């Protein structure tokens, strides 16, 4: 048997941590395919560090599930909470608390059960904004890296399932939403980073080619075209302060582009994405977070949040990873 086939067969067999045991029938009911599995898992688990974005406050008892390691134990806890099939998404407050590792091992187990070779992948990420490289896990299908939140896939693409992408969506403007300014990263700020060869976290810049396209670009608020040259940089979004001034990964063009030319319009190429609309007050603290199904709903949420007197601006963020897309303010012109 060729070496490639031997390696592939190894990634089809359940291992100690990915064996579903008596809960194998639950995995058998999941829809087939990577994207479908990813979407189903996001309806079953809630990341312990993303719960606040869904308006959920985890208790110490809720967080106990973070220490569960085997897939059989995770499936047992999910089934004990809710006997419905795994295809039925739970309300955020009813999802099992976990972290990147839990998304990883469940995805691997589900894909192997479907006959798709998959394995857990460990590494050290420098995109957490702490100035150090930290242990992180993702999942891999053959030779293509795909990671769950908050990792970034090799080759410059975000993971399938990072945000749910519908194939039919409404790009029209919601009523009363034309008074806002959608702020891409300022071109001069990116020029300075390119000239320095490092981002604000001190990471050296490396050009990568998005072979398939689709990466969300924060310099021009559109999706990358196949073959475009990109940079992945650590970036601190505007309007945050203190403990809320987190830094995260964003894609931008490797060379200066035209920027976002219609800043008073919701980015049409982001309209098919689910978004967390996160509000900040004038002290840079999180004031609210609302999940929007698509761009049209997001516009209505933006209008509602920016109408609040305590809200200074809002961020649009991807659902799975929490990655920043752009800031939105009330127009002043």
Secondary structure, 3 states (H helix, E strand, C coil): CCHHHHHHHHCCCCCCCCCCHHHHHHHHCCCCCHHHHHHHHHCCEEECCCHHHHCCCCCHHHHHHHHCCCHHHHHHHHHHHCCCCCCCCCCHHHCEEECHHHHHHHHHHHHHHCCCCCEEEEEEECCCCCCCCEEEEEEEECCEEECCCCCCCHHHCCCCCCCCECCCCCCCCCCCCCCEEEECCCHHHHHHHHHHCECCCCCECCCEEECCCCCEECCCCEECCCCEEEEEEEECCCCCCHHHCCCEEEEEECCCCCCCCCCCCCCHHHCCECEEEEEEECCCCEEEEEEECCHHHHHHHHHHHHCCCCEEEEEEEECCCCCEEEEEEECCC
